[in-house]
Amino acid sequence: MKPLKVLVLAVLAALLGLAAGMFIAGPGILLRTDLGQALFERVVPPKYPAPGGATAIGETVRPFTVTGFDGQARSLPAPGRWQLINYWASWCGPCRVEMPWLDALHADRQGHVDIIGIALETPESAQTLLSDIPVRFAQHHEPPGASDSSVLLGNAWGVLPFTVLIDPQGRLVKRHIGVFAGEAQLRDWLVDGMADNRR
């Protein structure tokens, strides 16, 4: 068999294997790497385009308002601080997996980066997760019917969890679609984003 034929067959087999894996396990396999994240954004058609366009990496985030569980409104992003914003919902299994990692990161990085959770559901529903998995970082919510700020930040697919990193100047540095592969990947993602922004 000719080398080019073998190469073409190998590539086709790899693509079929990836497609079968995504069919069986969902897109999570693809989303576990930076390359997979980039491919997902370019290949999967968006379901929820942002009115006026989503914030691109490097652009300043338009301010938006969320509500705390105490009923107080808060404007984000807050100037002068690194902020990691994680969108979640109580019905989202991967969000439950990720919550303790975010809490550990909050404990380790306090004073360097604000970890902020935003539940995309009613406060009553969100409290079920927070009762099961108590966390120490700030939590807010955007109830159904409110404008979904995750779409503004580039979550055109409605995937949860969805995480973004915003620098002290209010610019979108990074975004991550879906659950991280583990706590180590989350920490590396944060450190890389903060380091890249300082170069």
N, C-alpha and C positions, 0 to 999 in steps of 0.2 A: 504494500500500500504506500502511496506517495506521502511524504511528510506533510504537505499542505492539507491533504484529505484527513489525515490523522488529527491535525490541529483543529480543523473545522469540526470534526466529529467530537473532539474533546470539549470544545467550547459549547457546542450544542448540548452535550450531555450535562455540562456544568449548569447551563441555563435551565434545562429541564429539572435538574435536581433542586435548584434554587426555587423554581416555580412550585414544585411539589412540596417542598418544605414550607413555603409561604401558604400554600393551600391548606396544609395540615395544621401548621402551628401559628398561622397569621403572620403579619409583616414584622413581628418582633425580631425575628432572625436577621432580617435586613437592617433593622434600625439599631443594632448593637454596635455598629462601627461608624466612624465619621464618613467613610465612603458610602455606606448604606444610607446614612442620613441624607447626603447630597443626592444620591440616586433617587431616593424616595421623593424628595422635593421636586426633582425635575421630571419624574416619570408619572407619578400618581396625580391625576387631575384634582384640583382643589374643589371642595364642596361648599366652602364658605368664604368667598372673597371678601376682603375688608372694604367697607365703603371708604373711598378716597385712597385705597391701596394700603397694604400692610407695611410696617416699618421694615426696611431692609437692614441687614447687618451693617453697622457703622453709622446709621442714621440716628438722629435724636428721636426718642420716643415721645409721641404726643401724650400729654398728661391725661390720666383717666382716674376715676373715682371708684373705690371699693368700700364695702361696709364691714366694720368689725363685728364680732359677735356681741359686743356691748352696744351695738346700734350706732356707733360713731362712724362718720364718713372719713375716709383717708384718701389723699391724693398721692398717686404714684406716677412716675418714680420720684423719690425724695432726692433732692440735689445734695451733692457732696458725699454720697455713700455708694459703695458697691452694693448691688442688690441682686440676689438670686430669687427669682419668683417662680414658684411651682404651682401649677394648676392641677386640681384633683377633684374627685367626687367619691362619696362613700360607697357607691356601687362598683367602683373601679378596682378590681383585684390587684393589678400592678401598682396602683396608687398606695394601697395598704402595704405592699412590700417595700416601697420606696420611703415611706414616712419615717421609719426609724433611722434610716441612713441620713435623711435630711436633718433629723433631730441631733444626731451625733455630730454632723458637720456644723450645725449651729453652735453646739457646746464648744467645739474646738476652734471655731473661727470667729467667735464673738469679738466685736470691736474692729474686725477686718472686713466683714461682709454681712449684710442683713439678709437672713433667710426669711422669705415671706410666702405663706401658703394662701391660695385663693381657691375656695370651693365653688364649683360651678353648679350650685343647687341651693335649695332653701337652707336656712341655718339649722332647722330642726333635723333635716336629713344629714347634714354635715356633722352634726353633733354625735351621730351614731358612730362614725369613724373615730372622732376625737375622744369618745368615751372608751372605745376599745384600745386605741393607740394614743395615749396622751403625749403631747409634744410641748416643747418649751418655746418654740419660735412663733412669731406673730401669725395669726390666722384671720382671714377675711372671707367674704363670700360675695358672689354675684348671683342673685336668684334667677330662676328661669324667667325669661321675658326681658331681662336686662341686657344691655349690649355686652357681648362677650369680649372682654379685653384681650383674651388669648388670640383671637382672630386678628386684632390690631397688631399683635406682636408676631404674627406669621403662622398661627395655627389654622391654616385654611382647610384642614382635614377633620377638625374636631376630635383629634386624638388626645386621650388622657392616659397617663400624666403628660404634661407639656411643661418644659422648664426653659427659662431664659436667664441670661446674665446681662445686667445693665451696669455701665461704668459710672463713676461719680459725676461725670458731665451729662448723664442722662442718655448716653448712646447705647443702642443694642449691640452687644459684643458677640453673643452666641445664643443659639437656641438648640434644644434637644427634643425631638419628637418621640414620645413613648417612654417606657421605663428604661433606666440605666441597667447595664448588665450586672452591676454590683456596686457596693459602696466605693470600692477602689476606683471604678470608672467615673463615678460622680465626682469624687475628690480630684482626680486627674483633670477632668473636664473643667472644673472651676479653676484650678491652679493654672492650666494652660490658657484659659481665657483671660485671666488677670495678667499673666506674663506677656501674652501676645499684645495686649493693649498697651503695655508699658514700653514696647520697643519703638 
